[in-house]
């Protein structure tokens, strides 16, 4: 099994790094910092590794950054 995370955890990670939540549609939110707007899909299941790493990459972070933040 690979890396497992949820949208809520990514939102918390980005919020701790200066992003704020902007309301989105029924299926997601946008995290905003300066001119960088990152859509986060909100589903009941865990995010796939590729989706999570893509979201983090848009924000300038890696999965390792998120894993270190968990500690």
Secondary structure, 3 states (H helix, E strand, C coil): CCCCECHHHHHHHHHHCCCEEECCCCCEEEEEECCEEEEEECCCCCECHHHHHHHHHHHCCCHHHHHHHHC
